[in-house]
Amino acid sequence: MDEKEMEMKMDNLSNLTFGPLRQSLIKMHDENKKEKEKAKPVSSYILDNTPKYKLYPPKETLVEKYFHPDHMSSAEKQKLELKSVREKFKISKSDCGSARVQVAQLTTKIKHLATVLHKKDKHSRKGLQAMVQKRKKLLKYLRRTDWDSYCFCLSELGLRDSADYKA
């Protein structure tokens, strides 16, 4: 009996055409889509889906707390220190590569590397020695060309005047 009922239902379904029903559903869907586009502009859509905490500026206390230098890595601290040294030693507004700026930056890098260097780290030690030699050459150049900058660098960075300078 079940088989006969199923055959009858299938015959009834095969007699129906779904074309008009499908077209009316597509038409309704398009109308709904147009109404939604008219109702909400894009900016309100973005603001509606944005979480509330992102709509307001961050609190100053939290910014100070989480971006405090205590929470920075040593590389980030060194970048900030190099930036401040560059600002202090530059001669003109756009100066970032003059000899005195290079000497100051090398001194900052040398001090940092000397504090974190391990006894068996041969490669870092070699890099440190190369930086010291480069700083020595730059100081020699400064002494020869610009005595005032040389004296300024020595006094600000706490370096000693080298006695092995050849005239």
Secondary structure as a PSIPRED ss2 file (coil, helix, strand):
# PSIPRED VFORMAT (PSIPRED V4.0)

   1 M C   1.000  0.000  0.000
   2 D H   0.000  1.000  0.000
   3 E H   0.000  1.000  0.000
   4 K H   0.000  1.000  0.000
   5 E H   0.000  1.000  0.000
   6 M H   0.000  1.000  0.000
   7 E H   0.000  1.000  0.000
   8 M H   0.000  1.000  0.000
   9 K H   0.000  1.000  0.000
  10 M H   0.000  1.000  0.000
  11 D H   0.000  1.000  0.000
  12 N H   0.000  1.000  0.000
  13 L H   0.000  1.000  0.000
  14 S H   0.000  1.000  0.000
  15 N H   0.000  1.000  0.000
  16 L C   1.000  0.000  0.000
  17 T C   1.000  0.000  0.000
  18 F C   1.000  0.000  0.000
  19 G H   0.000  1.000  0.000
  20 P H   0.000  1.000  0.000
  21 L H   0.000  1.000  0.000
  22 R H   0.000  1.000  0.000
  23 Q H   0.000  1.000  0.000
  24 S H   0.000  1.000  0.000
  25 L H   0.000  1.000  0.000
  26 I H   0.000  1.000  0.000
  27 K H   0.000  1.000  0.000
  28 M H   0.000  1.000  0.000
  29 H H   0.000  1.000  0.000
  30 D H   0.000  1.000  0.000
  31 E H   0.000  1.000  0.000
  32 N H   0.000  1.000  0.000
  33 K H   0.000  1.000  0.000
  34 K H   0.000  1.000  0.000
  35 E H   0.000  1.000  0.000
  36 K H   0.000  1.000  0.000
  37 E H   0.000  1.000  0.000
  38 K H   0.000  1.000  0.000
  39 A H   0.000  1.000  0.000
  40 K C   1.000  0.000  0.000
  41 P C   1.000  0.000  0.000
  42 V H   0.000  1.000  0.000
  43 S H   0.000  1.000  0.000
  44 S H   0.000  1.000  0.000
  45 Y H   0.000  1.000  0.000
  46 I H   0.000  1.000  0.000
  47 L H   0.000  1.000  0.000
  48 D H   0.000  1.000  0.000
  49 N H   0.000  1.000  0.000
  50 T C   1.000  0.000  0.000
  51 P C   1.000  0.000  0.000
  52 K H   0.000  1.000  0.000
  53 Y H   0.000  1.000  0.000
  54 K H   0.000  1.000  0.000
  55 L C   1.000  0.000  0.000
  56 Y C   1.000  0.000  0.000
  57 P C   1.000  0.000  0.000
  58 P C   1.000  0.000  0.000
  59 K C   1.000  0.000  0.000
  60 E H   0.000  1.000  0.000
  61 T H   0.000  1.000  0.000
  62 L H   0.000  1.000  0.000
  63 V H   0.000  1.000  0.000
  64 E H   0.000  1.000  0.000
  65 K H   0.000  1.000  0.000
  66 Y H   0.000  1.000  0.000
  67 F C   1.000  0.000  0.000
  68 H C   1.000  0.000  0.000
  69 P H   0.000  1.000  0.000
  70 D H   0.000  1.000  0.000
  71 H H   0.000  1.000  0.000
  72 M C   1.000  0.000  0.000
  73 S C   1.000  0.000  0.000
  74 S H   0.000  1.000  0.000
  75 A H   0.000  1.000  0.000
  76 E H   0.000  1.000  0.000
  77 K H   0.000  1.000  0.000
  78 Q H   0.000  1.000  0.000
  79 K H   0.000  1.000  0.000
  80 L H   0.000  1.000  0.000
  81 E H   0.000  1.000  0.000
  82 L H   0.000  1.000  0.000
  83 K H   0.000  1.000  0.000
  84 S H   0.000  1.000  0.000
  85 V H   0.000  1.000  0.000
  86 R H   0.000  1.000  0.000
  87 E H   0.000  1.000  0.000
  88 K H   0.000  1.000  0.000
  89 F H   0.000  1.000  0.000
  90 K C   1.000  0.000  0.000
  91 I C   1.000  0.000  0.000
  92 S C   1.000  0.000  0.000
  93 K C   1.000  0.000  0.000
  94 S C   1.000  0.000  0.000
  95 D C   1.000  0.000  0.000
  96 C C   1.000  0.000  0.000
  97 G C   1.000  0.000  0.000
  98 S C   1.000  0.000  0.000
  99 A H   0.000  1.000  0.000
 100 R H   0.000  1.000  0.000
 101 V H   0.000  1.000  0.000
 102 Q H   0.000  1.000  0.000
 103 V H   0.000  1.000  0.000
 104 A H   0.000  1.000  0.000
 105 Q H   0.000  1.000  0.000
 106 L H   0.000  1.000  0.000
 107 T H   0.000  1.000  0.000
 108 T H   0.000  1.000  0.000
 109 K H   0.000  1.000  0.000
 110 I H   0.000  1.000  0.000
 111 K H   0.000  1.000  0.000
 112 H H   0.000  1.000  0.000
 113 L H   0.000  1.000  0.000
 114 A H   0.000  1.000  0.000
 115 T H   0.000  1.000  0.000
 116 V H   0.000  1.000  0.000
 117 L C   1.000  0.000  0.000
 118 H C   1.000  0.000  0.000
 119 K C   1.000  0.000  0.000
 120 K C   1.000  0.000  0.000
 121 D C   1.000  0.000  0.000
 122 K H   0.000  1.000  0.000
 123 H H   0.000  1.000  0.000
 124 S H   0.000  1.000  0.000
 125 R H   0.000  1.000  0.000
 126 K H   0.000  1.000  0.000
 127 G H   0.000  1.000  0.000
 128 L H   0.000  1.000  0.000
 129 Q H   0.000  1.000  0.000
 130 A H   0.000  1.000  0.000
 131 M H   0.000  1.000  0.000
 132 V H   0.000  1.000  0.000
 133 Q H   0.000  1.000  0.000
 134 K H   0.000  1.000  0.000
 135 R H   0.000  1.000  0.000
 136 K H   0.000  1.000  0.000
 137 K H   0.000  1.000  0.000
 138 L H   0.000  1.000  0.000
 139 L H   0.000  1.000  0.000
 140 K H   0.000  1.000  0.000
 141 Y H   0.000  1.000  0.000
 142 L H   0.000  1.000  0.000
 143 R H   0.000  1.000  0.000
 144 R H   0.000  1.000  0.000
 145 T H   0.000  1.000  0.000
 146 D C   1.000  0.000  0.000
 147 W H   0.000  1.000  0.000
 148 D H   0.000  1.000  0.000
 149 S H   0.000  1.000  0.000
 150 Y H   0.000  1.000  0.000
 151 C H   0.000  1.000  0.000
 152 F H   0.000  1.000  0.000
 153 C H   0.000  1.000  0.000
 154 L H   0.000  1.000  0.000
 155 S H   0.000  1.000  0.000
 156 E H   0.000  1.000  0.000
 157 L H   0.000  1.000  0.000
 158 G C   1.000  0.000  0.000
 159 L C   1.000  0.000  0.000
 160 R C   1.000  0.000  0.000
 161 D C   1.000  0.000  0.000
 162 S C   1.000  0.000  0.000
 163 A C   1.000  0.000  0.000
 164 D C   1.000  0.000  0.000
 165 Y C   1.000  0.000  0.000
 166 K C   1.000  0.000  0.000
 167 A C   1.000  0.000  0.000
